[in-house]
Amino acid sequence: MMNSKNKALVFNFISFTILFLGLRYFLVDYLDAASIIKAIIAAILTMILAPKFMVMKTKEGTKLVMKWLFVKGIKTL
């Protein structure tokens, strides 16, 4: 069984990867620039748009929470 910190790390990696690859291939079709520039733009946009998963310590124990630009507040998972 994975602990909460490892779950947060895996969720952050998966969400970043999915958004990065989606943005990267979207930019390939619609942006006329060098390949490295497309990757840098996709990485910056992904860092802004990707949800952030973290572990919060409470009185009841540790909880896995998510903060995202498109969701108001912090959501407990």
MODELLER restraints for C-alpha pairs under 7 A, 6 or more apart:
rsr = mdl.restraints
at = mdl.atoms
rsr.add(forms.Gaussian(group=physical.xy_distance, feature=features.Distance(at['CA:4:A'], at['CA:55:A']), mean=6.43, stdev=0.5))
rsr.add(forms.Gaussian(group=physical.xy_distance, feature=features.Distance(at['CA:4:A'], at['CA:64:A']), mean=6.25, stdev=0.5))
rsr.add(forms.Gaussian(group=physical.xy_distance, feature=features.Distance(at['CA:5:A'], at['CA:55:A']), mean=6.21, stdev=0.5))
rsr.add(forms.Gaussian(group=physical.xy_distance, feature=features.Distance(at['CA:8:A'], at['CA:53:A']), mean=5.15, stdev=0.5))
rsr.add(forms.Gaussian(group=physical.xy_distance, feature=features.Distance(at['CA:8:A'], at['CA:54:A']), mean=5.49, stdev=0.5))
rsr.add(forms.Gaussian(group=physical.xy_distance, feature=features.Distance(at['CA:8:A'], at['CA:55:A']), mean=6.95, stdev=0.5))
rsr.add(forms.Gaussian(group=physical.xy_distance, feature=features.Distance(at['CA:8:A'], at['CA:64:A']), mean=6.93, stdev=0.5))
rsr.add(forms.Gaussian(group=physical.xy_distance, feature=features.Distance(at['CA:11:A'], at['CA:53:A']), mean=6.70, stdev=0.5))
rsr.add(forms.Gaussian(group=physical.xy_distance, feature=features.Distance(at['CA:12:A'], at['CA:52:A']), mean=6.23, stdev=0.5))
rsr.add(forms.Gaussian(group=physical.xy_distance, feature=features.Distance(at['CA:12:A'], at['CA:53:A']), mean=5.95, stdev=0.5))
rsr.add(forms.Gaussian(group=physical.xy_distance, feature=features.Distance(at['CA:15:A'], at['CA:50:A']), mean=6.33, stdev=0.5))
rsr.add(forms.Gaussian(group=physical.xy_distance, feature=features.Distance(at['CA:15:A'], at['CA:51:A']), mean=6.95, stdev=0.5))
rsr.add(forms.Gaussian(group=physical.xy_distance, feature=features.Distance(at['CA:16:A'], at['CA:46:A']), mean=6.43, stdev=0.5))
rsr.add(forms.Gaussian(group=physical.xy_distance, feature=features.Distance(at['CA:16:A'], at['CA:50:A']), mean=5.90, stdev=0.5))
rsr.add(forms.Gaussian(group=physical.xy_distance, feature=features.Distance(at['CA:19:A'], at['CA:46:A']), mean=5.98, stdev=0.5))
rsr.add(forms.Gaussian(group=physical.xy_distance, feature=features.Distance(at['CA:19:A'], at['CA:50:A']), mean=6.91, stdev=0.5))
rsr.add(forms.Gaussian(group=physical.xy_distance, feature=features.Distance(at['CA:20:A'], at['CA:42:A']), mean=5.89, stdev=0.5))
rsr.add(forms.Gaussian(group=physical.xy_distance, feature=features.Distance(at['CA:20:A'], at['CA:43:A']), mean=6.14, stdev=0.5))
rsr.add(forms.Gaussian(group=physical.xy_distance, feature=features.Distance(at['CA:20:A'], at['CA:46:A']), mean=5.62, stdev=0.5))
rsr.add(forms.Gaussian(group=physical.xy_distance, feature=features.Distance(at['CA:23:A'], at['CA:42:A']), mean=5.52, stdev=0.5))
rsr.add(forms.Gaussian(group=physical.xy_distance, feature=features.Distance(at['CA:24:A'], at['CA:38:A']), mean=6.65, stdev=0.5))
rsr.add(forms.Gaussian(group=physical.xy_distance, feature=features.Distance(at['CA:24:A'], at['CA:39:A']), mean=6.20, stdev=0.5))
rsr.add(forms.Gaussian(group=physical.xy_distance, feature=features.Distance(at['CA:24:A'], at['CA:42:A']), mean=5.40, stdev=0.5))
rsr.add(forms.Gaussian(group=physical.xy_distance, feature=features.Distance(at['CA:27:A'], at['CA:38:A']), mean=6.38, stdev=0.5))
rsr.add(forms.Gaussian(group=physical.xy_distance, feature=features.Distance(at['CA:49:A'], at['CA:69:A']), mean=6.54, stdev=0.5))
rsr.add(forms.Gaussian(group=physical.xy_distance, feature=features.Distance(at['CA:50:A'], at['CA:68:A']), mean=6.98, stdev=0.5))
rsr.add(forms.Gaussian(group=physical.xy_distance, feature=features.Distance(at['CA:51:A'], at['CA:66:A']), mean=6.65, stdev=0.5))
rsr.add(forms.Gaussian(group=physical.xy_distance, feature=features.Distance(at['CA:51:A'], at['CA:67:A']), mean=5.85, stdev=0.5))
rsr.add(forms.Gaussian(group=physical.xy_distance, feature=features.Distance(at['CA:51:A'], at['CA:68:A']), mean=4.46, stdev=0.5))
rsr.add(forms.Gaussian(group=physical.xy_distance, feature=features.Distance(at['CA:52:A'], at['CA:66:A']), mean=5.59, stdev=0.5))
rsr.add(forms.Gaussian(group=physical.xy_distance, feature=features.Distance(at['CA:52:A'], at['CA:67:A']), mean=5.20, stdev=0.5))
rsr.add(forms.Gaussian(group=physical.xy_distance, feature=features.Distance(at['CA:52:A'], at['CA:68:A']), mean=6.19, stdev=0.5))
rsr.add(forms.Gaussian(group=physical.xy_distance, feature=features.Distance(at['CA:53:A'], at['CA:65:A']), mean=5.75, stdev=0.5))
rsr.add(forms.Gaussian(group=physical.xy_distance, feature=features.Distance(at['CA:53:A'], at['CA:66:A']), mean=4.48, stdev=0.5))
rsr.add(forms.Gaussian(group=physical.xy_distance, feature=features.Distance(at['CA:53:A'], at['CA:67:A']), mean=6.49, stdev=0.5))
rsr.add(forms.Gaussian(group=physical.xy_distance, feature=features.Distance(at['CA:54:A'], at['CA:64:A']), mean=5.87, stdev=0.5))
rsr.add(forms.Gaussian(group=physical.xy_distance, feature=features.Distance(at['CA:54:A'], at['CA:65:A']), mean=5.51, stdev=0.5))
rsr.add(forms.Gaussian(group=physical.xy_distance, feature=features.Distance(at['CA:54:A'], at['CA:66:A']), mean=6.42, stdev=0.5))
rsr.add(forms.Gaussian(group=physical.xy_distance, feature=features.Distance(at['CA:55:A'], at['CA:62:A']), mean=6.42, stdev=0.5))
rsr.add(forms.Gaussian(group=physical.xy_distance, feature=features.Distance(at['CA:55:A'], at['CA:63:A']), mean=5.58, stdev=0.5))
rsr.add(forms.Gaussian(group=physical.xy_distance, feature=features.Distance(at['CA:55:A'], at['CA:64:A']), mean=4.68, stdev=0.5))
rsr.add(forms.Gaussian(group=physical.xy_distance, feature=features.Distance(at['CA:55:A'], at['CA:65:A']), mean=6.10, stdev=0.5))
rsr.add(forms.Gaussian(group=physical.xy_distance, feature=features.Distance(at['CA:56:A'], at['CA:62:A']), mean=5.56, stdev=0.5))
rsr.add(forms.Gaussian(group=physical.xy_distance, feature=features.Distance(at['CA:56:A'], at['CA:63:A']), mean=5.32, stdev=0.5))
rsr.add(forms.Gaussian(group=physical.xy_distance, feature=features.Distance(at['CA:56:A'], at['CA:64:A']), mean=6.46, stdev=0.5))
rsr.add(forms.Gaussian(group=physical.xy_distance, feature=features.Distance(at['CA:56:A'], at['CA:65:A']), mean=6.96, stdev=0.5))
rsr.add(forms.Gaussian(group=physical.xy_distance, feature=features.Distance(at['CA:57:A'], at['CA:63:A']), mean=6.41, stdev=0.5))
rsr.add(forms.Gaussian(group=physical.xy_distance, feature=features.Distance(at['CA:63:A'], at['CA:76:A']), mean=6.97, stdev=0.5))
rsr.add(forms.Gaussian(group=physical.xy_distance, feature=features.Distance(at['CA:64:A'], at['CA:76:A']), mean=6.10, stdev=0.5))
rsr.add(forms.Gaussian(group=physical.xy_distance, feature=features.Distance(at['CA:64:A'], at['CA:77:A']), mean=5.56, stdev=0.5))
rsr.add(forms.Gaussian(group=physical.xy_distance, feature=features.Distance(at['CA:65:A'], at['CA:74:A']), mean=6.53, stdev=0.5))
rsr.add(forms.Gaussian(group=physical.xy_distance, feature=features.Distance(at['CA:65:A'], at['CA:75:A']), mean=5.51, stdev=0.5))
rsr.add(forms.Gaussian(group=physical.xy_distance, feature=features.Distance(at['CA:65:A'], at['CA:76:A']), mean=4.38, stdev=0.5))
rsr.add(forms.Gaussian(group=physical.xy_distance, feature=features.Distance(at['CA:65:A'], at['CA:77:A']), mean=5.56, stdev=0.5))
rsr.add(forms.Gaussian(group=physical.xy_distance, feature=features.Distance(at['CA:66:A'], at['CA:74:A']), mean=5.78, stdev=0.5))
rsr.add(forms.Gaussian(group=physical.xy_distance, feature=features.Distance(at['CA:66:A'], at['CA:75:A']), mean=5.21, stdev=0.5))
rsr.add(forms.Gaussian(group=physical.xy_distance, feature=features.Distance(at['CA:66:A'], at['CA:76:A']), mean=6.44, stdev=0.5))
rsr.add(forms.Gaussian(group=physical.xy_distance, feature=features.Distance(at['CA:67:A'], at['CA:73:A']), mean=6.83, stdev=0.5))
rsr.add(forms.Gaussian(group=physical.xy_distance, feature=features.Distance(at['CA:67:A'], at['CA:74:A']), mean=5.02, stdev=0.5))
rsr.add(forms.Gaussian(group=physical.xy_distance, feature=features.Distance(at['CA:67:A'], at['CA:75:A']), mean=6.57, stdev=0.5))
